[in-house]
Amino acid sequence: MVFKAATFHGIEPNIESENVKRSALESTVANALAVAGGLDASDVTVTAAGQEIRLDGTVATPQEIDRATAVAEAIPGVRLVRNRILVG
């Protein structure tokens, strides 16, 4: 079997590092929310745009909304948290 370098019309493909960074930040925040005490984040979604995090979904109490914001803000690399979580 012969292995050749991956190319597209003779040009080596570029991996968009911004998507990798965004995905890593989303995963880090989501994991932190999942293990945070005082918060059931099973219905919360995390979306990153640059260093900005958007939280959407529902939680049981207003205190959990505040806790989710605090946890997300504590993650290195997060500059701004937009919390759109509702009590459901």
N, C-alpha and C positions, 0 to 999 in steps of 0.2 A: 504494500500500500504506500502511496506517495502522499506526503503532506505538503501543502503549499501555504504560503502566507495568505491570510484573509484579506481580500481586496474587493472593491466594488468598482468595476470598470477601470481596473488598474490603479485605483486610489485607495490607500489604506483608510479604513473607517475611523472616525473620531468618536470617542466615547464622551458623551456630554457629562462633564464632571458636576455641573450644577444639579442635574437630576439625581446623581449619586449622593451628593451632599444633602439635598432636600429629602430624599428617601431615608437617609441615615438619621437626620434630625427628627423626622416624623416617627421613626421607629423608636428612637431614644425617648421621646416625649411619651409616646403611647405605652412603652414598657414601664416608665416611671409612674404613669397614671394607674396602670394595672396593679402595681405592687404597693401603691401609696395607701397608708392607713387612713381610715375615715372617709373613704371614697369608693363607691362602686362605679367604675368607669366602663362597664361592659357595653353601655349604649352611647359611648362618646367616641366620635371620630376626630382624628388629628390630621390637619392639612398644613403643610409648610409652603411658604413662598419667600424664598431668601431666608432671612433670619426671623421672619414673622410666622407665628403659629396661630392657626384658627381652630378653635374647639367648637364642635357642634354635637348636638344630641340631647339626651335627657338624663337627669339624675333624680334622686328621691327628695333631697332637701336643698334649701338655699346655701347651707353651710358646705355642701359638697361642691357647689359651683365655685365658691371662694377657694376651697381646697384645691380644686383642679387648676385654677389660675395660679395659685402659689406654687404648685408642683411644676407646672410648665415653665414659669418664670425662673425657677431655680436651675434649669438645665443650661449648661454652658453652650453658648452659640445662639440662644434665644434672645432676641432683642425686644420683641413686642408680642403680647398675647392678646388676641381678639377672642373673647369668650362669648359664644352664642349658645351656650348650654341653657336649657330650660328645665324647670322642675316639672316632672311628668308623673 
